[in-house]
Amino acid sequence: MDISILFLVRSNHSCNPHPPAHCQRSAYRARAVRDPSGLLAEFGTVLPEGTAIRVHDSTADLRYLVVPERPPGTDDWSEERLAALVTRDSLIGVAQALTPAQLAARETAATAM
């Protein structure tokens, strides 16, 4: 499997004018390049063995758009239903979109409260 992981590490993002403080630290940015899979694991995203990771950075002239991969089993889903699979973390490239089973579990937990 080949996957691109995007780390947007500039201190001034047009899409996020208030990025988390840790994203602005040079040690974090260096680690994103040196050990991206370890850093992702800290966010709870463990990738399959052998997954290739490419780290990209945005600049003042270049922005990246993260489009989460469509999970299997959602070919006939409406746009509204697909949108429910997208999380903040999947939009910033540190997690995959929810699977249908994960979404169902969240919905069940929400109705149980």
Short mmCIF file of the C-alpha atoms (twelve columns), coordinates in Angstrom:
data_MODEL
# 
_entry.id   MODEL 
# 
loop_
_atom_site.group_PDB 
_atom_site.id 
_atom_site.type_symbol 
_atom_site.label_atom_id 
_atom_site.label_alt_id 
_atom_site.label_comp_id 
_atom_site.label_asym_id 
_atom_site.label_seq_id 
_atom_site.Cartn_x 
_atom_site.Cartn_y 
_atom_site.Cartn_z 
_atom_site.pdbx_PDB_model_num 
ATOM 1   C CA . MET A 1   0.000   0.000  0.000  1 
ATOM 2   C CA . ASP A 2   1.261   3.481  -0.844 1 
ATOM 3   C CA . ILE A 3   -0.188  6.418  1.069  1 
ATOM 4   C CA . SER A 4   0.742   10.091 1.246  1 
ATOM 5   C CA . ILE A 5   0.691   11.676 4.673  1 
ATOM 6   C CA . LEU A 6   0.631   15.468 4.675  1 
ATOM 7   C CA . PHE A 7   2.041   17.449 7.562  1 
ATOM 8   C CA . LEU A 8   1.118   21.107 7.329  1 
ATOM 9   C CA . VAL A 9   3.704   22.620 9.600  1 
ATOM 10  C CA . ARG A 10  3.890   26.294 8.713  1 
ATOM 11  C CA . SER A 11  3.177   28.636 11.595 1 
ATOM 12  C CA . ASN A 12  0.629   30.611 9.559  1 
ATOM 13  C CA . HIS A 13  -1.925  28.485 7.701  1 
ATOM 14  C CA . SER A 14  -4.553  30.132 5.570  1 
ATOM 15  C CA . CYS A 15  -6.849  27.184 6.328  1 
ATOM 16  C CA . ASN A 16  -6.088  27.178 10.057 1 
ATOM 17  C CA . PRO A 17  -4.955  30.519 11.466 1 
ATOM 18  C CA . HIS A 18  -4.511  28.934 14.932 1 
ATOM 19  C CA . PRO A 19  -2.664  25.620 14.445 1 
ATOM 20  C CA . PRO A 20  -1.795  23.628 17.576 1 
ATOM 21  C CA . ALA A 21  1.379   24.899 19.243 1 
ATOM 22  C CA . HIS A 22  3.162   21.556 18.846 1 
ATOM 23  C CA . CYS A 23  2.822   21.813 15.032 1 
ATOM 24  C CA . GLN A 24  4.831   25.024 15.066 1 
ATOM 25  C CA . ARG A 25  7.830   23.618 16.971 1 
ATOM 26  C CA . SER A 26  10.900  22.749 14.918 1 
ATOM 27  C CA . ALA A 27  11.375  19.468 16.843 1 
ATOM 28  C CA . TYR A 28  7.872   18.348 15.805 1 
ATOM 29  C CA . ARG A 29  8.469   19.264 12.177 1 
ATOM 30  C CA . ALA A 30  11.830  17.451 12.183 1 
ATOM 31  C CA . ARG A 31  10.219  14.357 13.696 1 
ATOM 32  C CA . ALA A 32  7.475   14.436 11.056 1 
ATOM 33  C CA . VAL A 33  10.223  13.974 8.471  1 
ATOM 34  C CA . ARG A 34  12.402  11.569 10.474 1 
ATOM 35  C CA . ASP A 35  9.699   9.300  11.990 1 
ATOM 36  C CA . PRO A 36  6.305   9.951  10.398 1 
ATOM 37  C CA . SER A 37  4.842   6.540  11.275 1 
ATOM 38  C CA . GLY A 38  5.821   6.965  14.949 1 
ATOM 39  C CA . LEU A 39  4.266   10.401 15.022 1 
ATOM 40  C CA . LEU A 40  1.066   9.108  13.410 1 
ATOM 41  C CA . ALA A 41  0.921   6.297  15.980 1 
ATOM 42  C CA . GLU A 42  0.793   8.960  18.697 1 
ATOM 43  C CA . PHE A 43  -2.410  10.240 17.032 1 
ATOM 44  C CA . GLY A 44  -3.776  6.669  17.131 1 
ATOM 45  C CA . THR A 45  -3.122  5.917  13.456 1 
ATOM 46  C CA . VAL A 46  -1.125  2.717  13.006 1 
ATOM 47  C CA . LEU A 47  -0.467  1.936  9.366  1 
ATOM 48  C CA . PRO A 48  0.029   -1.574 7.957  1 
ATOM 49  C CA . GLU A 49  3.608   -2.842 7.771  1 
ATOM 50  C CA . GLY A 50  5.267   -1.827 4.525  1 
ATOM 51  C CA . THR A 51  3.121   1.287  3.998  1 
ATOM 52  C CA . ALA A 52  5.152   3.965  2.219  1 
ATOM 53  C CA . ILE A 53  4.807   7.443  3.698  1 
ATOM 54  C CA . ARG A 54  5.718   10.666 1.912  1 
ATOM 55  C CA . VAL A 55  5.869   13.795 4.041  1 
ATOM 56  C CA . HIS A 56  4.954   17.095 2.384  1 
ATOM 57  C CA . ASP A 57  4.935   20.640 3.694  1 
ATOM 58  C CA . SER A 58  2.885   23.611 2.636  1 
ATOM 59  C CA . THR A 59  4.430   26.949 1.791  1 
ATOM 60  C CA . ALA A 60  3.084   30.443 1.315  1 
ATOM 61  C CA . ASP A 61  2.681   29.620 -2.394 1 
ATOM 62  C CA . LEU A 62  1.574   25.983 -2.201 1 
ATOM 63  C CA . ARG A 63  -1.303  24.399 -0.286 1 
ATOM 64  C CA . TYR A 64  -2.304  20.753 -0.112 1 
ATOM 65  C CA . LEU A 65  -5.837  19.412 -0.029 1 
ATOM 66  C CA . VAL A 66  -6.351  16.166 1.852  1 
ATOM 67  C CA . VAL A 67  -9.095  13.962 0.432  1 
ATOM 68  C CA . PRO A 68  -9.734  10.955 2.670  1 
ATOM 69  C CA . GLU A 69  -9.814  7.600  0.918  1 
ATOM 70  C CA . ARG A 70  -13.311 6.232  0.387  1 
ATOM 71  C CA . PRO A 71  -13.819 3.169  2.626  1 
ATOM 72  C CA . PRO A 72  -14.851 -0.130 1.030  1 
ATOM 73  C CA . GLY A 73  -18.560 -0.873 1.091  1 
ATOM 74  C CA . THR A 74  -19.705 2.704  0.499  1 
ATOM 75  C CA . ASP A 75  -20.142 2.713  -3.291 1 
ATOM 76  C CA . ASP A 76  -23.896 3.325  -3.111 1 
ATOM 77  C CA . TRP A 77  -23.785 5.829  -0.213 1 
ATOM 78  C CA . SER A 78  -25.144 9.361  -0.592 1 
ATOM 79  C CA . GLU A 79  -22.880 12.378 -0.219 1 
ATOM 80  C CA . GLU A 80  -24.490 13.142 3.152  1 
ATOM 81  C CA . ARG A 81  -23.824 9.632  4.451  1 
ATOM 82  C CA . LEU A 82  -20.213 9.717  3.173  1 
ATOM 83  C CA . ALA A 83  -19.654 13.073 4.891  1 
ATOM 84  C CA . ALA A 84  -20.432 11.401 8.223  1 
ATOM 85  C CA . LEU A 85  -17.323 9.223  7.734  1 
ATOM 86  C CA . VAL A 86  -15.009 12.223 7.522  1 
ATOM 87  C CA . THR A 87  -13.371 13.397 10.746 1 
ATOM 88  C CA . ARG A 88  -11.135 16.329 11.561 1 
ATOM 89  C CA . ASP A 89  -8.158  13.985 11.754 1 
ATOM 90  C CA . SER A 90  -8.918  12.447 8.351  1 
ATOM 91  C CA . LEU A 91  -9.052  15.932 6.848  1 
ATOM 92  C CA . ILE A 92  -5.611  16.872 8.164  1 
ATOM 93  C CA . GLY A 93  -4.041  13.596 7.091  1 
ATOM 94  C CA . VAL A 94  -3.339  11.913 10.430 1 
ATOM 95  C CA . ALA A 95  -6.130  9.331  10.257 1 
ATOM 96  C CA . GLN A 96  -8.197  7.489  7.729  1 
ATOM 97  C CA . ALA A 97  -11.913 8.171  7.290  1 
ATOM 98  C CA . LEU A 98  -14.200 6.117  9.497  1 
ATOM 99  C CA . THR A 99  -15.320 2.752  8.199  1 
ATOM 100 C CA . PRO A 100 -19.047 2.003  8.011  1 
ATOM 101 C CA . ALA A 101 -18.664 -0.216 11.109 1 
ATOM 102 C CA . GLN A 102 -16.935 2.574  13.059 1 
ATOM 103 C CA . LEU A 103 -19.666 5.027  12.070 1 
ATOM 104 C CA . ALA A 104 -22.376 2.572  13.148 1 
ATOM 105 C CA . ALA A 105 -20.644 2.097  16.512 1 
ATOM 106 C CA . ARG A 106 -20.479 5.881  17.024 1 
ATOM 107 C CA . GLU A 107 -24.137 6.292  16.124 1 
ATOM 108 C CA . THR A 108 -25.130 3.461  18.476 1 
ATOM 109 C CA . ALA A 109 -23.091 4.978  21.312 1 
ATOM 110 C CA . ALA A 110 -24.618 8.410  20.678 1 
ATOM 111 C CA . THR A 111 -28.181 7.090  20.841 1 
ATOM 112 C CA . ALA A 112 -27.418 5.107  24.006 1 
ATOM 113 C CA . MET A 113 -26.576 8.296  25.911 1 
# 
